[in-house]
Amino acid sequence: MTDIAKAGRFPLGDLRVKRMGYGAMQLAGPGVFGPPKDRPQALAVLREAVASGVDHIDTSDFYGPYVVNELIREALHPYPDDLVIVTKVGAVRGPDASWNPAQTPAELTRAVHDNLRNLRVDSLDVVNLRITGAVHEPSEGSIAERFAALAELQRQGLIKHLGLSNVTSAQVSEALGIAEVACVQNLYNLVHRADDAMVNALAAKGIAYVPFFPLGGFSPLQSEALSSVAASLGATPMQVALAWLLQRAPNILLIPGTSSLAHLRENLAAAELALSGDVLSQLDAIGKQGREHE
Ligand SMILES: NC(=O)c1ccc[n+]([C@@H]2O[C@H](COP(=O)([O-])OP(=O)(O)OC[C@H]3O[C@@H](n4cnc5c(N)ncnc54)[C@H](OP(=O)(O)O)[C@@H]3O)[C@@H](O)[C@H]2O)c1
């Protein structure tokens, strides 16, 4: 079995997790809406992730809605002491599967209470404030009132650590003036590297950077150069994409998403894949071709 601890650990606040984790969004039905297409497999994926050593699961009540948190509770509650569940608030789903902002202090407070109830915990390990705006890209604007609302819930003991999602560097700075930030979760992968500078800046501050869509999201990464590097290493392109992220910076924590046991095993095995300097240069060239915001 893969030893995922080989990829090392990094703190989320005072919770030190393995850098190879699991993102649970893919467990909901099509369009991240409704029940899973294969419920026994969804439960099995969660149980096998934890049995394989995963101690960091990313989720939200917007997945389903509520479906994914209910699966996590059914599969894993009572939770192992070392399991860190990171959730996010800031949106609600419409009956037509739409994603709608829910960012007032009252809506954020309701979402925290929903997550507490659905995960059946007294305190949430980490709550990310998911800023809406452009769908998967941050846009500028003050987040102070929203982040302060969550900081108040943290003071009340309902949340252990706070994080941010889909944010700019200026918004991270603004939040740091209000409370500690344990992690930032933005879109980033081998091809989409708009956050290169932010990854480095957060590493210098000891703040975790948790890329969403590490494999490219709903359309997984496809590149001839990636496939050829993977073939030369006897690995799969997805494993190489994850190994590249692990070597990109020590503060990167991985939450690859899958609804498949076979893909889970494949992804976890990337924790043991070391890439040479020469291979890293070839992979960096892919990112330069696809780099955005330059
Ligand atoms: N903060 C945010 O706004 C935000 C946004 C999106 C996601 N997230 C979080 O980030 C996590 C990761 O993102 P994601 O799941 O959307 O995208 P991802 O990890 O980049 O990719 C998931 C996609 O890749 C496929 N896949 C996974 N492993 C594979 C493999 N080994 N070979 C081939 N295909 C594979 C999955 O399909 P199968 O199910 O068939 O494996 C799924 O279609 C989510 O689970 C969620 O927790 C956060």
The ligand as an SDF file (V2000), in Angstrom:
LIG
                    3D

 48 52  0  0  0  0  0  0  0  0999 V2000
  -13.0650   26.2080   -3.2080 N   0  0  0  0  0  0  0  0  0  0  0  0
  -13.6550   25.9650   -4.3520 C   0  0  0  0  0  0  0  0  0  0  0  0
  -14.2680   26.8440   -4.9580 O   0  0  0  0  0  0  0  0  0  0  0  0
  -13.5880   24.5900   -4.9460 C   0  0  0  0  0  0  0  0  0  0  0  0
  -13.9670   24.3950   -6.2930 C   0  0  0  0  0  0  0  0  0  0  0  0
  -13.8550   23.1300   -6.8170 C   0  0  0  0  0  0  0  0  0  0  0  0
  -13.3920   22.0940   -6.0420 C   0  0  0  0  0  0  0  0  0  0  0  0
  -13.0490   22.2870   -4.7380 N   0  0  0  0  0  0  0  0  0  0  0  0
  -12.4910   21.2010   -3.9040 C   0  0  0  0  0  0  0  0  0  0  0  0
  -11.3460   20.7030   -4.5520 O   0  0  0  0  0  0  0  0  0  0  0  0
  -11.4350   19.2880   -4.6850 C   0  0  0  0  0  0  0  0  0  0  0  0
  -10.7190   18.8650   -5.9480 C   0  0  0  0  0  0  0  0  0  0  0  0
  -11.3350   19.4510   -7.0800 O   0  0  0  0  0  0  0  0  0  0  0  0
  -12.1850   18.6300   -8.1420 P   0  0  0  0  0  0  0  0  0  0  0  0
  -12.5610   17.3020   -7.5920 O   0  0  0  0  0  0  0  0  0  0  0  0
  -13.2520   19.5020   -8.6370 O   0  0  0  0  0  0  0  0  0  0  0  0
  -11.2030   18.5100   -9.3590 O   0  0  0  0  0  0  0  0  0  0  0  0
   -9.8630   17.6510   -9.6040 P   0  0  0  0  0  0  0  0  0  0  0  0
   -9.3890   16.9940   -8.3610 O   0  0  0  0  0  0  0  0  0  0  0  0
   -8.9490   18.5330  -10.3510 O   0  0  0  0  0  0  0  0  0  0  0  0
  -10.3830   16.5730  -10.6600 O   0  0  0  0  0  0  0  0  0  0  0  0
  -11.4700   15.7640  -10.4370 C   0  0  0  0  0  0  0  0  0  0  0  0
  -11.8530   15.1470  -11.7810 C   0  0  0  0  0  0  0  0  0  0  0  0
  -10.7950   14.3140  -12.2350 O   0  0  0  0  0  0  0  0  0  0  0  0
  -11.2390   12.9570  -12.3370 C   0  0  0  0  0  0  0  0  0  0  0  0
  -10.1520   12.1460  -11.7980 N   0  0  0  0  0  0  0  0  0  0  0  0
   -9.7210   12.0810  -10.5300 C   0  0  0  0  0  0  0  0  0  0  0  0
   -8.6740   11.2440  -10.4250 N   0  0  0  0  0  0  0  0  0  0  0  0
   -8.4410   10.7870  -11.6710 C   0  0  0  0  0  0  0  0  0  0  0  0
   -7.4950    9.8890  -12.2120 C   0  0  0  0  0  0  0  0  0  0  0  0
   -6.5690    9.3140  -11.4390 N   0  0  0  0  0  0  0  0  0  0  0  0
   -7.5450    9.6220  -13.5490 N   0  0  0  0  0  0  0  0  0  0  0  0
   -8.4720   10.2000  -14.3490 C   0  0  0  0  0  0  0  0  0  0  0  0
   -9.4030   11.0790  -13.8820 N   0  0  0  0  0  0  0  0  0  0  0  0
   -9.3800   11.3490  -12.5610 C   0  0  0  0  0  0  0  0  0  0  0  0
  -12.5000   12.8770  -11.5250 C   0  0  0  0  0  0  0  0  0  0  0  0
  -13.3930   11.9280  -12.0420 O   0  0  0  0  0  0  0  0  0  0  0  0
  -13.6800   10.5120  -11.2920 P   0  0  0  0  0  0  0  0  0  0  0  0
  -14.6650   10.8050  -10.2040 O   0  0  0  0  0  0  0  0  0  0  0  0
  -14.2260    9.6680  -12.3940 O   0  0  0  0  0  0  0  0  0  0  0  0
  -12.3770   10.0210  -10.7650 O   0  0  0  0  0  0  0  0  0  0  0  0
  -13.0670   14.2810  -11.6810 C   0  0  0  0  0  0  0  0  0  0  0  0
  -13.7600   14.3740  -12.9160 O   0  0  0  0  0  0  0  0  0  0  0  0
  -12.9330   19.0130   -4.7040 C   0  0  0  0  0  0  0  0  0  0  0  0
  -13.2160   17.6750   -4.3580 O   0  0  0  0  0  0  0  0  0  0  0  0
  -13.4400   20.0260   -3.7200 C   0  0  0  0  0  0  0  0  0  0  0  0
  -13.3380   19.4840   -2.4080 O   0  0  0  0  0  0  0  0  0  0  0  0
  -13.1240   23.5280   -4.1980 C   0  0  0  0  0  0  0  0  0  0  0  0
  1  2  1  0
  2  3  2  0
  2  4  1  0
  4  5  1  0
  4 48  2  0
  5  6  2  0
  6  7  1  0
  7  8  2  0
  8  9  1  0
  8 48  1  0
  9 10  1  0
  9 46  1  0
 10 11  1  0
 11 12  1  0
 11 44  1  0
 12 13  1  0
 13 14  1  0
 14 15  2  0
 14 16  1  0
 14 17  1  0
 17 18  1  0
 18 19  2  0
 18 20  1  0
 18 21  1  0
 21 22  1  0
 22 23  1  0
 23 24  1  0
 23 42  1  0
 24 25  1  0
 25 26  1  0
 25 36  1  0
 26 27  1  0
 26 35  1  0
 27 28  2  0
 28 29  1  0
 29 30  1  0
 29 35  2  0
 30 31  1  0
 30 32  2  0
 32 33  1  0
 33 34  2  0
 34 35  1  0
 36 37  1  0
 36 42  1  0
 37 38  1  0
 38 39  2  0
 38 40  1  0
 38 41  1  0
 42 43  1  0
 44 45  1  0
 44 46  1  0
 46 47  1  0
M  CHG  2   8   1  16  -1
M  END
$$$$
